[in-house]
Amino acid sequence: MLSKNVGTADRIVRVLLGIVLIALVFVGPRTPWGWIGVIPLVTGLVARCPAYSLFGIRTCPTERHAH
């Protein structure tokens, strides 16, 4: 299983940004570009960002394993 690389604060921002962008499809300028909000929404919900993995970025604390 892949480890999480998105921290709590980052997850909150991503989910809120995703919801706002998706809302633009239905209100506001009503542009299909709002569907791009699916990306931050999903990465926030699963706590895993492929771009972070590519660049070696982690915004979550390292996981500690019990011995």
Biopython code that builds the backbone (N, CA, C, O; Angstrom):
import numpy as np
from Bio.PDB.StructureBuilder import StructureBuilder

atoms = [
    (1, "MET", "N", (0.843, -1.189, 0.000)),
    (1, "MET", "CA", (0.000, 0.000, 0.000)),
    (1, "MET", "C", (0.882, 1.243, 0.000)),
    (1, "MET", "O", (1.930, 1.274, 0.644)),
    (2, "LEU", "N", (0.457, 2.237, -0.708)),
    (2, "LEU", "CA", (1.214, 3.482, -0.782)),
    (2, "LEU", "C", (0.996, 4.303, 0.478)),
    (2, "LEU", "O", (-0.112, 4.365, 1.010)),
    (3, "SER", "N", (2.065, 4.932, 0.948)),
    (3, "SER", "CA", (1.943, 5.734, 2.162)),
    (3, "SER", "C", (1.377, 7.117, 1.842)),
    (3, "SER", "O", (1.462, 7.604, 0.714)),
    (4, "LYS", "N", (0.807, 7.718, 2.854)),
    (4, "LYS", "CA", (0.241, 9.058, 2.707)),
    (4, "LYS", "C", (1.377, 10.068, 2.589)),
    (4, "LYS", "O", (2.420, 9.912, 3.223)),
    (5, "ASN", "N", (1.176, 11.096, 1.782)),
    (5, "ASN", "CA", (2.176, 12.147, 1.675)),
    (5, "ASN", "C", (1.560, 13.540, 1.756)),
    (5, "ASN", "O", (2.231, 14.534, 1.479)),
    (6, "VAL", "N", (0.285, 13.614, 2.135)),
    (6, "VAL", "CA", (-0.417, 14.886, 2.262)),
    (6, "VAL", "C", (-0.877, 15.034, 3.712)),
    (6, "VAL", "O", (-1.625, 14.197, 4.219)),
    (7, "GLY", "N", (-0.429, 16.095, 4.372)),
    (7, "GLY", "CA", (-0.763, 16.331, 5.771)),
    (7, "GLY", "C", (-2.170, 16.881, 5.967)),
    (7, "GLY", "O", (-2.879, 17.173, 5.003)),
    (8, "THR", "N", (-2.557, 17.016, 7.219)),
    (8, "THR", "CA", (-3.924, 17.419, 7.572)),
    (8, "THR", "C", (-4.283, 18.800, 7.035)),
    (8, "THR", "O", (-5.323, 18.960, 6.397)),
    (9, "ALA", "N", (-3.444, 19.794, 7.281)),
    (9, "ALA", "CA", (-3.746, 21.153, 6.808)),
    (9, "ALA", "C", (-3.816, 21.186, 5.283)),
    (9, "ALA", "O", (-4.698, 21.827, 4.712)),
    (10, "ASP", "N", (-2.896, 20.501, 4.635)),
    (10, "ASP", "CA", (-2.873, 20.421, 3.175)),
    (10, "ASP", "C", (-4.137, 19.741, 2.663)),
    (10, "ASP", "O", (-4.705, 20.166, 1.657)),
    (11, "ARG", "N", (-4.582, 18.691, 3.344)),
    (11, "ARG", "CA", (-5.802, 17.978, 2.950)),
    (11, "ARG", "C", (-7.019, 18.893, 3.030)),
    (11, "ARG", "O", (-7.851, 18.904, 2.123)),
    (12, "ILE", "N", (-7.123, 19.659, 4.113)),
    (12, "ILE", "CA", (-8.265, 20.567, 4.291)),
    (12, "ILE", "C", (-8.311, 21.592, 3.169)),
    (12, "ILE", "O", (-9.370, 21.853, 2.597)),
    (13, "VAL", "N", (-7.157, 22.170, 2.859)),
    (13, "VAL", "CA", (-7.090, 23.174, 1.787)),
    (13, "VAL", "C", (-7.475, 22.552, 0.455)),
    (13, "VAL", "O", (-8.230, 23.149, -0.313)),
    (14, "ARG", "N", (-6.968, 21.368, 0.177)),
    (14, "ARG", "CA", (-7.277, 20.694, -1.095)),
    (14, "ARG", "C", (-8.770, 20.388, -1.229)),
    (14, "ARG", "O", (-9.362, 20.631, -2.280)),
    (15, "VAL", "N", (-9.374, 19.859, -0.175)),
    (15, "VAL", "CA", (-10.799, 19.514, -0.233)),
    (15, "VAL", "C", (-11.642, 20.773, -0.428)),
    (15, "VAL", "O", (-12.552, 20.786, -1.257)),
    (16, "LEU", "N", (-11.347, 21.827, 0.327)),
    (16, "LEU", "CA", (-12.110, 23.072, 0.176)),
    (16, "LEU", "C", (-11.923, 23.674, -1.214)),
    (16, "LEU", "O", (-12.891, 24.121, -1.830)),
    (17, "LEU", "N", (-10.691, 23.690, -1.711)),
    (17, "LEU", "CA", (-10.428, 24.218, -3.048)),
    (17, "LEU", "C", (-11.169, 23.396, -4.101)),
    (17, "LEU", "O", (-11.754, 23.951, -5.031)),
    (18, "GLY", "N", (-11.140, 22.079, -3.951)),
    (18, "GLY", "CA", (-11.843, 21.216, -4.898)),
    (18, "GLY", "C", (-13.333, 21.486, -4.925)),
    (18, "GLY", "O", (-13.939, 21.559, -5.994)),
    (19, "ILE", "N", (-13.923, 21.634, -3.745)),
    (19, "ILE", "CA", (-15.362, 21.916, -3.667)),
    (19, "ILE", "C", (-15.695, 23.256, -4.316)),
    (19, "ILE", "O", (-16.678, 23.369, -5.048)),
    (20, "VAL", "N", (-14.880, 24.265, -4.047)),
    (20, "VAL", "CA", (-15.120, 25.598, -4.636)),
    (20, "VAL", "C", (-15.009, 25.541, -6.153)),
    (20, "VAL", "O", (-15.854, 26.095, -6.857)),
    (21, "LEU", "N", (-13.979, 24.880, -6.662)),
    (21, "LEU", "CA", (-13.812, 24.797, -8.116)),
    (21, "LEU", "C", (-14.954, 24.033, -8.774)),
    (21, "LEU", "O", (-15.449, 24.442, -9.824)),
    (22, "ILE", "N", (-15.374, 22.929, -8.165)),
    (22, "ILE", "CA", (-16.495, 22.169, -8.724)),
    (22, "ILE", "C", (-17.777, 22.993, -8.670)),
    (22, "ILE", "O", (-18.606, 22.902, -9.576)),
    (23, "ALA", "N", (-17.951, 23.790, -7.628)),
    (23, "ALA", "CA", (-19.137, 24.645, -7.519)),
    (23, "ALA", "C", (-19.209, 25.652, -8.664)),
    (23, "ALA", "O", (-20.298, 26.076, -9.052)),
    (24, "LEU", "N", (-18.047, 26.037, -9.207)),
    (24, "LEU", "CA", (-18.038, 26.987, -10.328)),
    (24, "LEU", "C", (-18.703, 26.417, -11.577)),
    (24, "LEU", "O", (-19.107, 27.170, -12.463)),
    (25, "VAL", "N", (-18.818, 25.101, -11.651)),
    (25, "VAL", "CA", (-19.495, 24.479, -12.785)),
    (25, "VAL", "C", (-20.989, 24.791, -12.729)),
    (25, "VAL", "O", (-21.643, 24.908, -13.766)),
    (26, "PHE", "N", (-21.525, 24.926, -11.520)),
    (26, "PHE", "CA", (-22.962, 25.104, -11.343)),
    (26, "PHE", "C", (-23.376, 26.541, -11.066)),
    (26, "PHE", "O", (-24.493, 26.938, -11.400)),
    (27, "VAL", "N", (-22.495, 27.322, -10.463)),
    (27, "VAL", "CA", (-22.778, 28.738, -10.176)),
    (27, "VAL", "C", (-21.595, 29.564, -10.657)),
    (27, "VAL", "O", (-20.567, 29.013, -11.050)),
    (28, "GLY", "N", (-21.736, 30.856, -10.628)),
    (28, "GLY", "CA", (-20.626, 31.704, -11.062)),
    (28, "GLY", "C", (-20.509, 31.708, -12.572)),
    (28, "GLY", "O", (-21.514, 31.851, -13.269)),
    (29, "PRO", "N", (-19.294, 31.552, -13.092)),
    (29, "PRO", "CA", (-19.109, 31.626, -14.548)),
    (29, "PRO", "C", (-19.631, 30.407, -15.314)),
    (29, "PRO", "O", (-19.711, 30.430, -16.542)),
    (30, "ARG", "N", (-19.987, 29.344, -14.586)),
    (30, "ARG", "CA", (-20.511, 28.112, -15.203)),
    (30, "ARG", "C", (-19.625, 27.610, -16.336)),
    (30, "ARG", "O", (-20.076, 27.376, -17.457)),
    (31, "THR", "N", (-18.365, 27.457, -16.005)),
    (31, "THR", "CA", (-17.403, 26.974, -16.984)),
    (31, "THR", "C", (-17.029, 25.525, -16.675)),
    (31, "THR", "O", (-16.931, 25.153, -15.505)),
    (32, "PRO", "N", (-16.821, 24.713, -17.688)),
    (32, "PRO", "CA", (-16.427, 23.327, -17.439)),
    (32, "PRO", "C", (-15.040, 23.199, -16.803)),
    (32, "PRO", "O", (-14.695, 22.125, -16.311)),
    (33, "TRP", "N", (-14.254, 24.243, -16.800)),
    (33, "TRP", "CA", (-12.937, 24.212, -16.166)),
    (33, "TRP", "C", (-13.041, 23.948, -14.674)),
    (33, "TRP", "O", (-12.056, 23.552, -14.052)),
    (34, "GLY", "N", (-14.202, 24.157, -14.092)),
    (34, "GLY", "CA", (-14.387, 23.892, -12.671)),
    (34, "GLY", "C", (-14.194, 22.430, -12.318)),
    (34, "GLY", "O", (-13.893, 22.104, -11.170)),
    (35, "TRP", "N", (-14.366, 21.539, -13.300)),
    (35, "TRP", "CA", (-14.187, 20.107, -13.041)),
    (35, "TRP", "C", (-12.741, 19.761, -12.689)),
    (35, "TRP", "O", (-12.473, 18.664, -12.200)),
    (36, "ILE", "N", (-11.806, 20.684, -12.931)),
    (36, "ILE", "CA", (-10.421, 20.455, -12.523)),
    (36, "ILE", "C", (-10.346, 20.319, -10.998)),
    (36, "ILE", "O", (-9.370, 19.791, -10.465)),
    (37, "GLY", "N", (-11.375, 20.795, -10.306)),
    (37, "GLY", "CA", (-11.445, 20.682, -8.857)),
    (37, "GLY", "C", (-11.529, 19.255, -8.351)),
    (37, "GLY", "O", (-11.328, 19.004, -7.163)),
    (38, "VAL", "N", (-11.825, 18.319, -9.241)),
    (38, "VAL", "CA", (-11.870, 16.907, -8.855)),
    (38, "VAL", "C", (-10.477, 16.446, -8.397)),
    (38, "VAL", "O", (-10.367, 15.608, -7.502)),
    (39, "ILE", "N", (-9.434, 16.982, -8.999)),
    (39, "ILE", "CA", (-8.068, 16.560, -8.671)),
    (39, "ILE", "C", (-7.706, 16.907, -7.227)),
    (39, "ILE", "O", (-7.334, 16.008, -6.473)),
    (40, "PRO", "N", (-7.801, 18.184, -6.806)),
    (40, "PRO", "CA", (-7.467, 18.452, -5.403)),
    (40, "PRO", "C", (-8.441, 17.791, -4.430)),
    (40, "PRO", "O", (-8.050, 17.429, -3.320)),
    (41, "LEU", "N", (-9.693, 17.632, -4.827)),
    (41, "LEU", "CA", (-10.668, 16.982, -3.958)),
    (41, "LEU", "C", (-10.268, 15.527, -3.700)),
    (41, "LEU", "O", (-10.245, 15.087, -2.550)),
    (42, "VAL", "N", (-9.959, 14.793, -4.740)),
    (42, "VAL", "CA", (-9.601, 13.384, -4.587)),
    (42, "VAL", "C", (-8.267, 13.234, -3.852)),
    (42, "VAL", "O", (-8.149, 12.398, -2.956)),
    (43, "THR", "N", (-7.269, 14.028, -4.220)),
    (43, "THR", "CA", (-5.972, 13.899, -3.550)),
    (43, "THR", "C", (-6.078, 14.278, -2.079)),
    (43, "THR", "O", (-5.355, 13.731, -1.246)),
    (44, "GLY", "N", (-6.966, 15.204, -1.752)),
    (44, "GLY", "CA", (-7.188, 15.554, -0.357)),
    (44, "GLY", "C", (-7.904, 14.456, 0.401)),
    (44, "GLY", "O", (-7.588, 14.195, 1.562)),
    (45, "LEU", "N", (-8.856, 13.814, -0.237)),
    (45, "LEU", "CA", (-9.613, 12.753, 0.430)),
    (45, "LEU", "C", (-8.782, 11.487, 0.658)),
    (45, "LEU", "O", (-8.945, 10.812, 1.675)),
    (46, "VAL", "N", (-7.899, 11.169, -0.278)),
    (46, "VAL", "CA", (-7.092, 9.957, -0.138)),
    (46, "VAL", "C", (-5.730, 10.223, 0.509)),
    (46, "VAL", "O", (-4.987, 9.281, 0.784)),
    (47, "ALA", "N", (-5.397, 11.486, 0.753)),
    (47, "ALA", "CA", (-4.140, 11.890, 1.406)),
    (47, "ALA", "C", (-2.911, 11.439, 0.625)),
    (47, "ALA", "O", (-1.875, 11.129, 1.213)),
    (48, "ARG", "N", (-3.024, 11.404, -0.669)),
    (48, "ARG", "CA", (-1.920, 10.957, -1.526)),
    (48, "ARG", "C", (-1.890, 11.811, -2.780)),
    (48, "ARG", "O", (-2.896, 11.934, -3.478)),
    (49, "CYS", "N", (-0.735, 12.404, -3.069)),
    (49, "CYS", "CA", (-0.597, 13.247, -4.252)),
    (49, "CYS", "C", (0.515, 12.689, -5.135)),
    (49, "CYS", "O", (1.668, 12.634, -4.707)),
    (50, "PRO", "N", (0.190, 12.274, -6.358)),
    (50, "PRO", "CA", (1.214, 11.736, -7.257)),
    (50, "PRO", "C", (2.326, 12.750, -7.561)),
    (50, "PRO", "O", (3.488, 12.365, -7.689)),
    (51, "ALA", "N", (1.992, 14.011, -7.676)),
    (51, "ALA", "CA", (3.016, 15.033, -7.947)),
    (51, "ALA", "C", (3.979, 15.158, -6.768)),
    (51, "ALA", "O", (5.181, 15.335, -6.967)),
    (52, "TYR", "N", (3.463, 15.069, -5.553)),
    (52, "TYR", "CA", (4.333, 15.101, -4.372)),
    (52, "TYR", "C", (5.298, 13.918, -4.405)),
    (52, "TYR", "O", (6.475, 14.070, -4.081)),
    (53, "SER", "N", (4.810, 12.749, -4.790)),
    (53, "SER", "CA", (5.669, 11.563, -4.869)),
    (53, "SER", "C", (6.774, 11.768, -5.898)),
    (53, "SER", "O", (7.927, 11.408, -5.661)),
    (54, "LEU", "N", (6.420, 12.338, -7.023)),
    (54, "LEU", "CA", (7.373, 12.571, -8.102)),
    (54, "LEU", "C", (8.520, 13.478, -7.651)),
    (54, "LEU", "O", (9.676, 13.253, -8.010)),
    (55, "PHE", "N", (8.187, 14.513, -6.853)),
    (55, "PHE", "CA", (9.192, 15.481, -6.411)),
    (55, "PHE", "C", (9.714, 15.218, -5.002)),
    (55, "PHE", "O", (10.522, 15.993, -4.491)),
    (56, "GLY", "N", (9.267, 14.140, -4.370)),
    (56, "GLY", "CA", (9.753, 13.789, -3.041)),
    (56, "GLY", "C", (9.270, 14.706, -1.936)),
    (56, "GLY", "O", (9.975, 14.913, -0.949)),
    (57, "ILE", "N", (8.079, 15.257, -2.089)),
    (57, "ILE", "CA", (7.514, 16.180, -1.102)),
    (57, "ILE", "C", (6.579, 15.422, -0.177)),
    (57, "ILE", "O", (5.845, 14.540, -0.621)),
    (58, "ARG", "N", (6.600, 15.761, 1.109)),
    (58, "ARG", "CA", (5.665, 15.216, 2.110)),
    (58, "ARG", "C", (5.228, 16.365, 3.000)),
    (58, "ARG", "O", (6.067, 17.112, 3.503)),
    (59, "THR", "N", (3.941, 16.515, 3.197)),
    (59, "THR", "CA", (3.446, 17.529, 4.132)),
    (59, "THR", "C", (2.827, 16.894, 5.361)),
    (59, "THR", "O", (2.241, 17.583, 6.195)),
    (60, "CYS", "N", (2.958, 15.580, 5.474)),
    (60, "CYS", "CA", (2.451, 14.888, 6.661)),
    (60, "CYS", "C", (3.631, 14.375, 7.478)),
    (60, "CYS", "O", (4.712, 14.147, 6.935)),
    (61, "PRO", "N", (3.429, 14.196, 8.767)),
    (61, "PRO", "CA", (4.517, 13.651, 9.577)),
    (61, "PRO", "C", (4.833, 12.220, 9.180)),
    (61, "PRO", "O", (3.966, 11.496, 8.690)),
    (62, "THR", "N", (6.067, 11.818, 9.393)),
    (62, "THR", "CA", (6.441, 10.444, 9.050)),
    (62, "THR", "C", (5.726, 9.476, 9.982)),
    (62, "THR", "O", (5.527, 9.753, 11.165)),
    (63, "GLU", "N", (5.350, 8.345, 9.424)),
    (63, "GLU", "CA", (4.635, 7.335, 10.203)),
    (63, "GLU", "C", (5.621, 6.557, 11.054)),
    (63, "GLU", "O", (6.692, 6.173, 10.585)),
    (64, "ARG", "N", (5.257, 6.328, 12.301)),
    (64, "ARG", "CA", (6.105, 5.560, 13.210)),
    (64, "ARG", "C", (5.525, 4.156, 13.335)),
    (64, "ARG", "O", (4.317, 3.986, 13.501)),
    (65, "HIS", "N", (6.381, 3.172, 13.255)),
    (65, "HIS", "CA", (5.942, 1.777, 13.363)),
    (65, "HIS", "C", (6.220, 1.264, 14.768)),
    (65, "HIS", "O", (7.301, 1.485, 15.312)),
    (66, "ALA", "N", (5.254, 0.586, 15.350)),
    (66, "ALA", "CA", (5.434, 0.002, 16.687)),
    (66, "ALA", "C", (6.262, -1.273, 16.586)),
    (66, "ALA", "O", (6.091, -2.058, 15.653)),
    (67, "HIS", "N", (7.145, -1.475, 17.533)),
    (67, "HIS", "CA", (8.000, -2.675, 17.529)),
    (67, "HIS", "C", (7.487, -3.659, 18.510)),
    (67, "HIS", "O", (8.063, -4.737, 18.662)),
]
sb = StructureBuilder()
sb.init_structure("model")
sb.init_model(0)
sb.init_chain("A")
sb.init_seg("    ")
for serial, (resi, resn, name, xyz) in enumerate(atoms, 1):
    if name == "N":
        sb.init_residue(resn, " ", resi, " ")
    sb.init_atom(name, np.array(xyz, "f"), 0.0, 1.0, " ", f" {name:<3s}", serial, name[0])
structure = sb.get_structure()
